[in-house]
């Protein structure tokens, strides 16, 4: 298993549990996408989940 495969598995697990951390893990920085995802998760978990998948 390569490092890229391992990172994809970690991202998928993070998306299911805490979507904002999955976005941060993917970008490796606290960007506007992370802040948007936090706001979406505070509204309800599903919008944040869908944003993290996208």
N, CA and C atoms as an extended XYZ file, in Angstrom:
162
Properties=species:S:1:pos:R:3:atomname:S:1:resname:S:1:resid:I:1 pbc="F F F"
N         0.843       -1.168        0.000 N   UNK     1
C         0.000        0.000        0.000 CA  UNK     1
C         0.899        1.245        0.000 C   UNK     1
N         0.604        2.157       -0.905 N   UNK     2
C         1.415        3.368       -0.989 CA  UNK     2
C         0.921        4.422       -0.003 C   UNK     2
N         1.719        5.464        0.143 N   UNK     3
C         1.340        6.549        1.051 CA  UNK     3
C         0.073        7.242        0.561 C   UNK     3
N        -0.079        7.343       -0.759 N   UNK     4
C        -1.278        7.971       -1.331 CA  UNK     4
C        -2.531        7.170       -0.987 C   UNK     4
N        -2.437        5.842       -1.058 N   UNK     5
C        -3.573        4.990       -0.690 CA  UNK     5
C        -3.917        5.149        0.787 C   UNK     5
N        -2.899        5.191        1.615 N   UNK     6
C        -3.111        5.359        3.050 CA  UNK     6
C        -3.788        6.692        3.347 C   UNK     6
N        -3.340        7.755        2.675 N   UNK     7
C        -3.951        9.070        2.882 CA  UNK     7
C        -5.412        9.077        2.450 C   UNK     7
N        -5.748        8.393        1.357 N   UNK     8
C        -7.142        8.324        0.903 CA  UNK     8
C        -8.012        7.615        1.940 C   UNK     8
N        -7.515        6.532        2.505 N   UNK     9
C        -8.272        5.796        3.522 CA  UNK     9
C        -8.486        6.674        4.752 C   UNK     9
N        -7.439        7.385        5.166 N   UNK    10
C        -7.567        8.287        6.317 CA  UNK    10
C        -8.587        9.375        6.024 C   UNK    10
N        -8.549        9.952        4.812 N   UNK    11
C        -9.513       10.994        4.440 CA  UNK    11
C       -10.940       10.468        4.492 C   UNK    11
N       -11.165        9.276        3.987 N   UNK    12
C       -12.515        8.697        3.993 CA  UNK    12
C       -13.010        8.502        5.420 C   UNK    12
N       -12.150        7.988        6.291 N   UNK    13
C       -12.541        7.794        7.687 CA  UNK    13
C       -12.823        9.126        8.372 C   UNK    13
N       -12.012       10.132        8.080 N   UNK    14
C       -12.233       11.449        8.674 CA  UNK    14
C       -13.520       12.088        8.162 C   UNK    14
N       -13.834       11.892        6.881 N   UNK    15
C       -15.084       12.427        6.324 CA  UNK    15
C       -16.273       11.873        7.090 C   UNK    15
N       -16.230       10.601        7.418 N   UNK    16
C       -17.351        9.974        8.114 CA  UNK    16
C       -17.485       10.460        9.555 C   UNK    16
N       -16.363       10.797       10.188 N   UNK    17
C       -16.387       11.149       11.605 CA  UNK    17
C       -16.398       12.663       11.817 C   UNK    17
N       -15.407       13.362       11.284 N   UNK    18
C       -15.290       14.820       11.465 CA  UNK    18
C       -14.886       15.462       10.130 C   UNK    18
N       -15.882       15.854        9.337 N   UNK    19
C       -15.613       16.402        8.005 CA  UNK    19
C       -14.648       17.591        7.965 C   UNK    19
N       -14.696       18.559        8.899 N   UNK    20
C       -13.738       19.673        8.797 CA  UNK    20
C       -12.275       19.224        8.883 C   UNK    20
N       -12.008       18.225        9.693 N   UNK    21
C       -10.636       17.719        9.802 CA  UNK    21
C       -10.224       17.022        8.507 C   UNK    21
N       -11.172       16.384        7.834 N   UNK    22
C       -10.874       15.752        6.549 CA  UNK    22
C       -10.476       16.797        5.513 C   UNK    22
N       -11.167       17.940        5.514 N   UNK    23
C       -10.826       19.021        4.587 CA  UNK    23
C        -9.436       19.562        4.918 C   UNK    23
N        -9.161       19.763        6.201 N   UNK    24
C        -7.842       20.244        6.618 CA  UNK    24
C        -6.754       19.237        6.234 C   UNK    24
N        -7.019       17.954        6.435 N   UNK    25
C        -6.048       16.908        6.114 CA  UNK    25
C        -5.745       16.911        4.621 C   UNK    25
N        -6.761       17.138        3.802 N   UNK    26
C        -6.581       17.152        2.349 CA  UNK    26
C        -5.790       18.382        1.897 C   UNK    26
N        -6.132       19.558        2.446 N   UNK    27
C        -5.468       20.805        2.046 CA  UNK    27
C        -4.146       21.034        2.765 C   UNK    27
N        -3.970       20.398        3.919 N   UNK    28
C        -2.790       20.588        4.769 CA  UNK    28
C        -2.651       22.038        5.248 C   UNK    28
N        -3.794       22.736        5.319 N   UNK    29
C        -3.805       24.125        5.796 CA  UNK    29
C        -5.228       24.490        6.196 C   UNK    29
N        -5.339       25.488        7.041 N   UNK    30
C        -6.660       25.968        7.448 CA  UNK    30
C        -7.101       27.037        6.449 C   UNK    30
N        -7.812       26.604        5.424 N   UNK    31
C        -8.250       27.498        4.358 CA  UNK    31
C        -9.709       27.890        4.565 C   UNK    31
N       -10.224       28.665        3.649 N   UNK    32
C       -11.630       29.047        3.687 CA  UNK    32
C       -12.549       27.848        3.573 C   UNK    32
N       -12.089       26.802        2.897 N   UNK    33
C       -12.889       25.585        2.760 CA  UNK    33
C       -13.123       24.931        4.122 C   UNK    33
N       -12.114       24.961        4.970 N   UNK    34
C       -12.249       24.392        6.313 CA  UNK    34
C       -13.260       25.197        7.120 C   UNK    34
N       -13.150       26.522        7.042 N   UNK    35
C       -14.091       27.389        7.776 CA  UNK    35
C       -15.516       27.192        7.277 C   UNK    35
N       -15.684       27.085        5.959 N   UNK    36
C       -17.007       26.831        5.386 CA  UNK    36
C       -17.555       25.504        5.885 C   UNK    36
N       -16.719       24.489        5.920 N   UNK    37
C       -17.170       23.179        6.363 CA  UNK    37
C       -17.552       23.185        7.835 C   UNK    37
N       -16.838       23.924        8.652 N   UNK    38
C       -17.191       24.039       10.071 CA  UNK    38
C       -18.569       24.668       10.208 C   UNK    38
N       -18.818       25.741        9.447 N   UNK    39
C       -20.138       26.394        9.487 CA  UNK    39
C       -21.235       25.439        9.039 C   UNK    39
N       -20.981       24.693        7.975 N   UNK    40
C       -21.981       23.738        7.491 CA  UNK    40
C       -22.243       22.636        8.518 C   UNK    40
N       -21.195       22.185        9.185 N   UNK    41
C       -21.370       21.144       10.205 CA  UNK    41
C       -22.130       21.667       11.418 C   UNK    41
N       -21.954       22.945       11.733 N   UNK    42
C       -22.687       23.520       12.860 CA  UNK    42
C       -24.172       23.635       12.545 C   UNK    42
N       -24.505       23.879       11.280 N   UNK    43
C       -25.910       23.935       10.880 CA  UNK    43
C       -26.553       22.554       11.004 C   UNK    43
N       -25.866       21.571       10.481 N   UNK    44
C       -26.313       20.191       10.537 CA  UNK    44
C       -25.188       19.356        9.962 C   UNK    44
N       -25.050       18.146       10.369 N   UNK    45
C       -23.916       17.323        9.969 CA  UNK    45
C       -23.927       17.004        8.476 C   UNK    45
N       -25.088       16.783        7.887 N   UNK    46
C       -25.178       16.344        6.490 CA  UNK    46
C       -24.580       17.343        5.499 C   UNK    46
N       -24.869       18.656        5.589 N   UNK    47
C       -24.236       19.577        4.634 CA  UNK    47
C       -22.704       19.566        4.718 C   UNK    47
N       -22.170       19.476        5.912 N   UNK    48
C       -20.719       19.401        6.074 CA  UNK    48
C       -20.159       18.118        5.500 C   UNK    48
N       -20.882       17.040        5.674 N   UNK    49
C       -20.483       15.743        5.127 CA  UNK    49
C       -20.450       15.796        3.604 C   UNK    49
N       -21.502       16.353        3.001 N   UNK    50
C       -21.569       16.440        1.540 CA  UNK    50
C       -20.483       17.362        0.989 C   UNK    50
N       -20.208       18.446        1.682 N   UNK    51
C       -19.145       19.357        1.253 CA  UNK    51
C       -17.786       18.665        1.319 C   UNK    51
N       -17.561       17.857        2.328 N   UNK    52
C       -16.281       17.152        2.469 CA  UNK    52
C       -16.098       16.113        1.366 C   UNK    52
N       -17.186       15.480        0.956 N   UNK    53
C       -17.092       14.493       -0.126 CA  UNK    53
C       -16.757       15.178       -1.439 C   UNK    53
N       -17.346       16.334       -1.658 N   UNK    54
C       -17.132       17.064       -2.907 CA  UNK    54
C       -15.711       17.509       -2.986 C   UNK    54
